[in-house]
């Protein structure tokens, strides 16, 4: 019996859409267990490896290059094995498709995750490799899809013509991706030009890879019935797609940058499923012979009316035909691949372009810094993705489908919103890294007269400054001329013969080939925040007398019994800043227009947001019982912002200390060597993550030593590991390196220790555990670290030079007195086997004794 009108002779009989077989309960359970196993393993593995990376960073240990490759390969094996079983064993086409998709995504994770072996400091190289690898993986998947393509079920051409237009689905994918990008445009900040372009290419390649993975052959396996039942497609297909996107997200971004994508990309699978469901569901047709729905004069659609036959033949519902080529017609499912590209690509662009992975670190998690804002953007992205999945699922599968115009207006409005937010509420502009170019020739300071006393020291500083400037002017001339010709912004330095330059990998390669250049480093720059990180304040009460650490050193006895408090000596502090209005510090500021320098934001008066610099300055020269040399004066410079620095900013402050200059002045021509402070306290180190190599600041400390300026530096807080004094300037022989002890004179476990090649480190130890000192806003706080011990030793030197002005600039004799008068300290060990080559590499010469040192200085 014939049902409906007969088909004209000579025309092909349209084949009904194939319905995937109903999977067995065991296959469904196996797929569910595999999916849950995959999600748990990926999340735990990615978070655990990032935490391990952060522990190594905080501990000062060398980066484990194999950590991320091992993690991703382990994940690939544990995810790939059950996924392979799902791809081969079940009879259900849907379950096999889930297994094949997860297996392919796991292999893509392996290929992408291996790229994290690249050092984080070379972010541009990583992004370029990510873009190339993702694009290659997409090409491989497309080639495999073409080889496996078969003739797919077809529906009448009239039905396909009434499905959602491809352009509408693509525009909805664009709109979804822009919605995911919006929180990052608001809360994040772009890097440099090349970094941003490469991030865009990497995100585009990720979108292409997602489109190749979640192609129409994938979605067709979860499509049941004609017209299809959208609920199963959205729920089941969306879940399978979400797990696949989770695997892709785990491989995208350097350590830390992938964590937000684990939250925001998986829900996009449901949105893509809804788009596919809408594309496959035909619009209601009118009676035979009626005009197409939506055309002029068309009758209203009858939802219960039958679908007409297609006398002209049939067209494929899936663009992957036997030859694997995309159709040129209007079949709705052809829109899914570009929709996935846009949705996933724009969703991945946020963390890749608007967050620096080196700033997604636990070292900045104590305040509302980058980790806080990245978490906020990820949380907002998750909320947007969830709303997107629900909205698309409801509106596109059960309600009236949007037209091309509605989809275009939505995408356009979101595009405008992203632009307005990025340029208005966001942090507009480019904030990329710079290059630190170290020249081969450094100034020859041999033969500088080693005169001492105030006049002799000032003469030494002037001579060292003259030689340094002359060498830099002569050797940098050609390079600076070429940089001006190329319009590359640059900052020259003389304390280290170097130039900081704007530029990416291409500029770096060009600079590295120049004969006068020794090496080119990346000078890290922090990206701006949407709101200030907040000012650190103390809540402890003000001391009523000399603090325990001051008494342990005997500094209070120096004041009371020897009548020495550091008067006549100037101490320079390079740190996060100094609160010049603090009651313990206000009276000690030297004043004048050359006693404060802020190369970060150019403040004209001493200020401090982080609190670290105020605390350390207070321990050196603070009054009211917190400082060792309360009669000394101080000058300050900001070399840390939000607890991060770079070679150029560290050098800015060291150079300012050699020859201070007024605000806006030129260090080369406006420096005043006669105003150089006598002693520098430096509670910081420059690790590789900030762009330093072991020798980058070596010429700077050598010049300061030749000038007769005592440089005191913190050993670091990366103990109890042996050989952990490794971040410049602590390992340098011409620096007085200080470790930390507690109230029982025991070296703290966090205090870094030797051995150090070519030098005996640390030189001395001082109290550094639970030390009370000043904080911004007039308060006080107790902090621990070798940072707290270092300024106390600087204060002891100030007492010695105040007691005997002929010692000013006499660095060898001062160091010898400190060592000879030190008292024993108790060495501590991580284990019985980690003795670090002897107690001297843990305690140095011992605990500094201010009273004995001042008495010895007086003779």
Residue, then its C-alpha position, 0 to 999 in steps of 0.5 A: x500500500x502506498x502512503x502519500x503521493x508516488x515518487x516520479x519515475x526516474x527520481x531517487x527514493x529518499x532514504x529515511x534517516x538512520x536511527x542509532x541503535x539503542x545502547x545496552x545498559x552495560x554500555x551506558x554504564x561503561x560510558x558514564x563511568x569513563x566520563x566521570x573517571x576522565x573528568x576527575x582525573x583531568x581536574x585532579x591531575x591539572x590542579x595537582x601539577x599546578x600546585x606542585x609547580x607552585x611549591x617548587x617556585x615558592x621553595x626556590x627549587x629548580x623548575x622540573x621540566x618533566x613535570x607537565x609532560x609526565x602529567x599529561x602523558x599519564x593522563x593520556x594513558x589513564x583516559x585513553x585506555x578506557x576510551x579506546x575500549x569504548x571506541x571498539x567494544x560496544x555495539x551502540x554507535x553513540x557509545x563508540x562515538x563517545x569513546x572515539x571522541x574522548x580518545x582523540x581529545x586525550x591524544x590532543x591533550x598529550x600533544x598540547x600539554x607537552x608544550x609546557x616544557x617550554x620555560x614560562x618566561x618564553x610565553x610568545x614561543x609557547x603561544x606560537x607552538x600551541x597555535x601550530x600544534x593545535x592547527x596540525x591536530x585539527x588537520x589530522x582529525x579532518x584527514x581521518x574524518x575524510x577517509x572514514x566518511x560514508x554516505x550519510x542519511x538524507x532528508x528531502x531538500x525542502x526540509x533541509x531548506x527550512x532548517x536554521x540557516x548556517x549563518x544564523x547558527x554561526x552568529x549564535x556561536x560568535x555571540x556565545x564566544x563573545x559572552x565568554x570573553x566578556x569577563x576577561x575583557x573587564x577583569x584582565x589585561x592584554x600583554x604585548x602586541x606579539x603576545x596578543x596576536x599569538x594568543x589570538x592565533x592559538x585561540x583560533x587554532x583551538x577553535x578549529x581543533x574543537x570544530x574538527x573534533x565535534x563535527x557533524x558526524x559526531x552529533x549525528x550519532x546522538x540524533x534520534x528520530x526525524x524530526x530528531x528529539x532535541x532533549x536527548x541530543x542536548x543532554x547526552x551529546x552535550x555531556x559527551x562534548x563537554x568531557x571532550x572540551x574538558x580534555x582540550x582545555x587541560x592542554x591549553x595555556x601555560x601552567x595555571x592558565x588552563x585552570x579557568x578553561x576547565x570551568x568555562x569550556x565544558x558547558x559550551x558542549x551543551x550550547x553546541x548541542x542545542x545549536x545542532x538540535x535546532x539545525x536538525x529540526x525542520x520548521x513546520x511546512x504548509x500544505x502541498x503547493x503552498x509558498x515556503x514558510x516565511x515567504x511573501x504570501x505564505x500561509x501560516x505554518x501548521x505544526x501538525x501538517x505532514x512534511x512534503x516529499x521532495x520531487x527533486x531528490x534529496x540532499x544530505x543532512x550532514x555536510x560530511x558526504x562520501x567525499x568528505x567535502x562540505x556542501x554548498x547548500x543551506x543544510x543546517x548542520x553545516x553551520x555547526x563546525x564554524x559555530x564550534x570554532x567561534x564559540x570555543x575559540x573566543x572562549x579560549x582567548x580570554x585566559x590566553x590573551x588577558x592573563x599572564x600565566x607567570x602571575x597566576x601564582x600562589x606568591x600573589x595570592x595573599x592580596x587581591x592580585x592577579x590570582x584573585x581576578x583570574x578566579x573572579x573571571x573564571x567564576x563569571x565565565x562559568x556562570x555565563x557558560x551555564x546561562x548560555x547552555x540553558x538559554x540555548x537549550x531552551x530557546x533553540x530546541x523548544x521555542x521559536x528559532x531566531x532568525x539570521x537578523x536576531x542572531x546577527x544583532x545579538x552577536x553585534x551587541x556583544x561585540x560592542x559590549x566587549x569593546x566598550x568594557x575593554x576600553x572603559x571598565x577594563x585595562x586598555x592598552x598593551x602591557x607586554x614584557x620588555x627585553x633587557x639587553x646586556x652589553x659585552x663590555x662592562x666598565x673597568x673599575x680596576x685601580x679606583x682608589x680605596x680611600x675611606x672616611x666621608x671624603x674618601x668615600x665620596x671621591x670613590x663614588x664620583x670616580x666610579x660614576x664617571x667611569x660607568x657613565x663614560x663606558x655606557x655612553x661610548x658602547x651604547x651609541x650605535x645601538x641606541x641610534x638604531x633603536x631610535x631609528x626603528x622607533x623602539x622605546x628604550x631605557x639605557x643603564x650604566x650601573x650595568x652596561x645595558x639597555x631595556x627595549x620594547x620588543x618581542x621575539x623578532x626584536x630579540x633575535x635581531x638584538x642577539x645577533x649584534x656584536x656588542x650584545x652579550x645576551x638578551x633577557x626578558x624583563x618581566x612586567x606585571x599587568x595592571x589590575x582592575x582595582x588596587x590590590x589594597x594597602x597592607x596594614x598592621x594590627x599589632x600595638x606599638x612597642x613600649x621599648x626595644x623589641x626582642x630582636x634589638x635586645x638580642x643583638x645588643x643594639x639597645x646597649x649600644x644606645x644606652x652605654x656607648x651613646x651611638x645610635x647611627x647618627x651621621x649615616x644614611x641607609x638606602x632601602x630598595x623595596x616595595x616602598x616606605x611609608x614616609x608618614x609613619x611615626x617611626x620613620x617620618x623623622x629619619x627621612x633625609x629629605x630633599x628632591x633626591x631621596x625618593x625614587x619610584x620608577x613604577x608609577x612616579x610617586x613624588x613622596x615616600x609611600x608603600x602599598x605592600x608594607x614589606x619595605x616599610x617593615x624592613x626600613x623600620x627594622x633598620x632605622x625605625x624609632x620607638x624600639x623597632x630599629x637597630x640604628x634609630x639615629x640614622x637617616x634613610x632614602x628609599x626606592x621602589x623596586x617591587x610592585x605587588x611583590x614582583x620585579x625585573x632586572x630593569x627595576x632592580x637596577x633602577x634603584x641600585x643606580x639611583x643609590x649610587x648617584x641620586x637624582x631629582x624626579x624626572x631627572x636623567x640618571x646619566x647627566x643629573x646623578x649626584x654621587x655626593x648624595x649616595x647613601x652609605x649602606x643599602x639594605x636589600x630584602x629581595x632577590x631576582x629569580x629566573x621567573x622575573x627575568x634574571x640570570x645568575x650574573x645579570x646584576x653582578x656588575x652592579x654590586x661590583x660597582x657599588x663595592x668599588x664605590x665603598x657602598x656596603x650592600x646587605x642582601x637577604x639570603x632568601x627564604x628557600x631553606x632548608x634546601x642546601x645550595x638555595x642561596x641562588x637568586x641575585x644578588x645574594x650569592x655574590x661575594x661582594x654582598x653581605x648576605x644575611x640568614x635568619x634565626x629565631x628567639x633561641x638563636x636557631x637558624x630558621x628552616x626557611x632561611x636559605x643556605x649554601x654552599x655557593x660556588x666561589x663564595x662562603x654564604x651566608x656571611x652572618x645571621x640575624x633575628x628573622x622570626x616573628x619580628x615586629x616592625x612598622x607597617x603602612x598607615x602608622x601600624x605595626x605587624x610581626x613578619x618572618x623571613x630573611x627579609x626581616x633579618x637583613x635590615x638589622x645587619x644594615x643597622x649594625x653597620x650604621x652603628x659601627x660607622x657612626x661610632x667610627x667615621x673613618x670606617x665609612x667606605x672601608x668594606x673589608x675591615x667592616x666585614x672582618x669586624x662583623x665576622x670576628x665579633x659574631x656569636x655562635x648560632x645553632x644550625x638546623x638541618x632538613x635531615x641528618x644527611x643534609x648538612x650542606x657541607x658544614x655549619x658555616x654554610x648554614x650559620x655563616x660566621x654566626x649571629x651578629x653582635x651589635x655591641x661587640x662590633x661597635x666596641x671593636x670599631x671604636x678600637 
